[in-house]
Amino acid sequence: MSYTVAILTGLVVIVLIAFVLYRNLRCQKCGSWESQVRLRTNLEWGTDVGGIMKTDPFFVNTEMRICVGCKDIRVLRRWISPASEDESAFNKIRDEVLSHDFKKDR
């Protein structure tokens, strides 16, 4: 009898540990277990630092979990990485600045 109780207690403990470890995988709103992890990268370059416009490009990376059921978005982590090593970032910025019509801004 005590052997059966020990096995059942062990199974309950394992199930509780599984719920604690995997609760972040379940959607908070609809309870769905299905989700997708997406990585979004935005190129930013215009930041105002003490009245001086800093134009060094950088990437803002966002990793998010999107629920398949209710489309709820939860940000997992966000980090910034420099784009100075990437020549295509400089080319993109240069092309956008050269193609911008500054007369419309007045």
Secondary structure, 3 states (H helix, E strand, C coil): CHHHHHHHHHHHHHHHHHHHHHHHHCCCCCCCCCEEEEEEEEEECCEEECCEEECCCEEEEEEEEEECCCCCEEEEEEEEEECCCCHHHHHHHHHHHHHCCHHHHC
